[in-house]
Amino acid sequence: MNKEQVIKHLIQHEIKPSIQRISIMKYVDNHRTHPSVDEIYNALSSTLPTLSRTTVYNVLKLLEAKRVIQMITIDDKKVLFDANTESHAHFICKSCHKIIDMDLPKVIEKIQRFTIDNNYIENTQLYYKGICNECLKQTKN
């Protein structure tokens, strides 16, 4: 998304656009690598000198609360952010640690639309772990 699209997207989700919010949302959307707070801060701090890690974290929490992005908690130590809010799974490479978006199996996608035991399902996170194609190619050479 470009700046104008980001502003429109934020307003549609009832978020007041600010320089920090626009920059962070644009970064997460344009970098589909599932960045962390530190990655976003390091990438933007040189162009936004008043930016702090706390601001990045707070903006990400706001964007998540408004369902503009999703927070991915792979383990207790690693929290990442994803601009893709459509139902999808993640593949985590055990070698290079890259995270790749994957289409959800149709069965799981159907389950997400329903309640289970009268509990409303708001979010499901599914992770596959293994070795990505790029790492497999490197081991064959």
GULUM-251999 format. One record per residue: residue number from 0; residue in one letter; x, y, z of N, C-alpha, C in turn. Coordinates in steps of 0.2 Angstrom, whole numbers. Example, Ala and Ser with C-alpha at 12.3 -4.5 7.8 and 13.67 -1.06 7.14 Angstrom:
2
[0 'A' [66 -28 39] [62 -22 39] [66 -16 39]] [1 'S' [64 -11 35] [68 -5 36] [64 0 39]] 
This chain:
141
[0 'M' [4 -6 0] [0 0 0] [4 6 0]] [1 'N' [2 11 -3] [5 18 -3] [3 22 3]] [2 'K' [5 28 4] [3 32 10] [-4 33 10]] [3 'E' [-7 35 4] [-14 37 3] [-18 31 5]] [4 'Q' [-16 25 2] [-20 19 4] [-20 17 11]] [5 'V' [-14 18 14] [-13 17 21] [-18 21 25]] [6 'I' [-18 28 24] [-22 32 27] [-30 30 27]] [7 'K' [-32 29 21] [-39 26 20] [-40 20 24]] [8 'H' [-36 15 24] [-36 9 27] [-37 10 35]] [9 'L' [-33 15 37] [-33 16 45] [-40 19 46]] [10 'I' [-42 24 42] [-48 28 44] [-54 23 43]] [11 'Q' [-54 18 38] [-59 13 38] [-60 9 44]] [12 'H' [-54 8 48] [-54 4 54] [-55 9 60]] [13 'E' [-57 15 59] [-58 20 65] [-51 21 69]] [14 'I' [-46 22 65] [-39 23 68] [-37 30 65]] [15 'K' [-36 35 70] [-34 41 67] [-27 41 65]] [16 'P' [-26 43 58] [-19 42 55] [-14 47 59]] [17 'S' [-8 45 60] [-3 49 62] [3 47 58]] [18 'I' [8 51 59] [14 49 55] [17 43 57]] [19 'Q' [17 41 64] [20 35 66] [15 29 64]] [20 'R' [9 30 65] [4 25 63] [4 23 55]] [21 'I' [5 28 51] [5 27 44] [11 24 42]] [22 'S' [17 26 45] [23 23 44] [24 16 46]] [23 'I' [21 14 52] [22 7 54] [17 3 50]] [24 'M' [11 5 49] [6 1 45] [9 0 38]] [25 'K' [12 5 35] [15 4 28] [20 -1 28]] [26 'Y' [25 0 33] [30 -5 34] [28 -12 35]] [27 'V' [23 -14 39] [21 -20 40] [18 -23 34]] [28 'D' [14 -19 30] [10 -21 24] [15 -22 19]] [29 'N' [20 -18 18] [25 -19 12] [31 -24 14]] [30 'H' [31 -26 20] [37 -31 22] [33 -37 24]] [31 'R' [31 -42 20] [27 -48 22] [32 -53 25]] [32 'T' [37 -51 29] [42 -55 32] [40 -57 39]] [33 'H' [34 -54 41] [32 -55 48] [37 -51 53]] [34 'P' [38 -45 52] [43 -41 56] [41 -41 64]] [35 'S' [46 -40 68] [45 -39 75] [46 -32 77]] [36 'V' [44 -30 83] [44 -23 85] [51 -20 84]] [37 'D' [57 -24 86] [63 -22 85] [65 -21 77]] [38 'E' [63 -25 73] [64 -24 66] [61 -18 63]] [39 'I' [55 -17 65] [51 -11 63] [54 -5 66]] [40 'Y' [56 -5 72] [59 1 75] [66 3 71]] [41 'N' [70 -2 70] [76 -1 67] [76 1 60]] [42 'A' [71 -1 57] [70 1 50] [67 8 49]] [43 'L' [63 10 54] [60 17 54] [63 22 58]] [44 'S' [67 21 63] [70 26 67] [74 31 64]] [45 'S' [77 29 59] [82 34 55] [77 40 52]] [46 'T' [72 38 49] [67 43 46] [62 46 51]] [47 'L' [61 43 57] [57 46 62] [61 46 68]] [48 'P' [65 51 69] [69 52 75] [66 52 82]] [49 'T' [59 54 82] [56 54 88] [53 47 90]] [50 'L' [53 42 85] [50 36 86] [54 32 92]] [51 'S' [50 28 96] [53 24 101] [50 17 100]] [52 'R' [53 12 103] [51 5 103] [44 5 106]] [53 'T' [43 9 112] [37 9 115] [31 11 110]] [54 'T' [32 16 106] [28 19 102] [26 13 96]] [55 'V' [31 10 94] [30 5 89] [26 -1 92]] [56 'Y' [27 -3 98] [23 -8 101] [16 -6 102]] [57 'N' [15 0 105] [8 3 106] [4 3 99]] [58 'V' [7 6 94] [4 6 88] [2 -1 85]] [59 'L' [7 -5 86] [5 -12 83] [0 -15 87]] [60 'K' [-1 -14 94] [-6 -17 98] [-13 -13 96]] [61 'L' [-13 -7 94] [-19 -4 92] [-21 -7 85]] [62 'L' [-16 -8 81] [-18 -10 74] [-21 -18 75]] [63 'E' [-18 -21 80] [-21 -28 81] [-28 -28 84]] [64 'A' [-29 -23 89] [-35 -23 92] [-41 -21 87]] [65 'K' [-39 -17 82] [-44 -15 77] [-44 -20 71]] [66 'R' [-40 -25 72] [-40 -31 67] [-37 -29 60]] [67 'V' [-33 -24 60] [-29 -22 54] [-23 -26 53]] [68 'I' [-20 -29 58] [-15 -33 57] [-16 -39 62]] [69 'Q' [-12 -44 62] [-13 -49 67] [-6 -51 70]] [70 'M' [-6 -52 77] [0 -54 80] [1 -61 80]] [71 'I' [7 -63 79] [9 -70 78] [13 -72 84]] [72 'T' [11 -76 88] [16 -78 94] [18 -85 93]] [73 'I' [24 -86 90] [27 -92 88] [29 -96 95]] [74 'D' [32 -92 99] [34 -95 106] [34 -89 111]] [75 'D' [35 -90 117] [35 -85 122] [40 -79 121]] [76 'K' [45 -80 117] [50 -75 116] [50 -72 109]] [77 'K' [46 -74 105] [45 -71 98] [38 -69 96]] [78 'V' [37 -62 96] [31 -60 94] [32 -56 87]] [79 'L' [28 -58 82] [29 -55 75] [22 -52 73]] [80 'F' [22 -48 68] [16 -45 66] [15 -46 58]] [81 'D' [9 -47 56] [7 -49 49] [1 -44 47]] [82 'A' [2 -41 41] [-3 -37 38] [-8 -41 35]] [83 'N' [-7 -47 34] [-12 -52 31] [-17 -54 36]] [84 'T' [-23 -51 36] [-28 -53 41] [-33 -59 39]] [85 'E' [-32 -61 33] [-36 -66 30] [-34 -73 33]] [86 'S' [-39 -78 33] [-37 -84 36] [-31 -87 33]] [87 'H' [-26 -89 36] [-20 -92 33] [-16 -95 38]] [88 'A' [-12 -100 36] [-7 -103 41] [0 -101 40]] [89 'H' [4 -103 44] [11 -101 43] [16 -107 43]] [90 'F' [21 -107 39] [26 -112 38] [32 -109 41]] [91 'I' [35 -112 46] [41 -109 49] [47 -114 48]] [92 'C' [52 -111 44] [58 -115 42] [63 -116 48]] [93 'K' [64 -122 50] [68 -124 56] [76 -122 55]] [94 'S' [77 -121 48] [84 -120 46] [86 -112 46]] [95 'C' [82 -109 42] [83 -101 41] [78 -97 45]] [96 'H' [73 -100 48] [69 -97 53] [64 -92 49]] [97 'K' [64 -92 42] [59 -88 38] [52 -91 40]] [98 'I' [47 -86 39] [40 -88 40] [37 -86 34]] [99 'I' [33 -91 31] [30 -91 25] [22 -92 26]] [100 'D' [18 -87 23] [11 -88 23] [9 -94 19]] [101 'M' [4 -97 21] [1 -103 18] [-6 -103 18]] [102 'D' [-9 -105 12] [-17 -106 12] [-19 -111 17]] [103 'L' [-24 -109 21] [-27 -114 26] [-30 -120 22]] [104 'P' [-29 -126 25] [-33 -132 22] [-41 -130 23]] [105 'K' [-44 -132 18] [-52 -130 18] [-55 -132 24]] [106 'V' [-54 -138 27] [-57 -141 33] [-56 -136 39]] [107 'I' [-50 -133 40] [-49 -129 45] [-52 -122 44]] [108 'E' [-52 -120 38] [-56 -113 36] [-63 -114 38]] [109 'K' [-66 -120 36] [-73 -121 38] [-74 -121 45]] [110 'I' [-70 -124 49] [-71 -124 57] [-71 -117 59]] [111 'Q' [-66 -112 57] [-66 -106 59] [-72 -102 59]] [112 'R' [-77 -104 54] [-83 -100 53] [-88 -102 59]] [113 'F' [-87 -107 63] [-92 -109 67] [-90 -108 74]] [114 'T' [-94 -109 79] [-93 -110 86] [-92 -117 88]] [115 'I' [-87 -118 92] [-86 -125 95] [-88 -125 102]] [116 'D' [-92 -130 104] [-95 -130 111] [-97 -123 114]] [117 'N' [-101 -120 109] [-104 -113 111] [-98 -108 112]] [118 'N' [-92 -109 110] [-87 -104 111] [-86 -100 104]] [119 'Y' [-86 -94 104] [-85 -90 98] [-78 -90 96]] [120 'I' [-76 -93 90] [-69 -93 88] [-67 -86 85]] [121 'E' [-63 -83 88] [-61 -76 85] [-55 -77 81]] [122 'N' [-50 -81 83] [-44 -81 80] [-41 -88 80]] [123 'T' [-38 -91 75] [-35 -97 75] [-28 -97 72]] [124 'Q' [-23 -99 75] [-16 -99 72] [-14 -106 71]] [125 'L' [-12 -107 65] [-9 -114 63] [-2 -113 61]] [126 'Y' [2 -117 63] [9 -117 61] [11 -124 59]] [127 'Y' [15 -123 53] [18 -129 51] [26 -128 52]] [128 'K' [30 -133 54] [37 -132 54] [40 -137 50]] [129 'G' [46 -135 47] [50 -140 43] [55 -136 40]] [130 'I' [57 -138 34] [63 -135 30] [60 -132 24]] [131 'C' [61 -126 23] [59 -123 17] [62 -125 10]] [132 'N' [59 -124 5] [62 -126 -2] [69 -123 -3]] [133 'E' [70 -117 -1] [77 -114 -2] [82 -118 2]] [134 'C' [81 -119 8] [86 -123 12] [87 -130 10]] [135 'L' [81 -133 8] [82 -140 5] [86 -140 -1]] [136 'K' [86 -135 -6] [90 -134 -12] [97 -134 -10]] [137 'Q' [99 -130 -4] [106 -129 -2] [109 -135 1]] [138 'T' [105 -139 4] [107 -145 7] [109 -150 1]] [139 'K' [105 -150 -4] [106 -155 -10] [112 -153 -14]] [140 'N' [115 -147 -14] [121 -145 -18] [127 -146 -14]] 
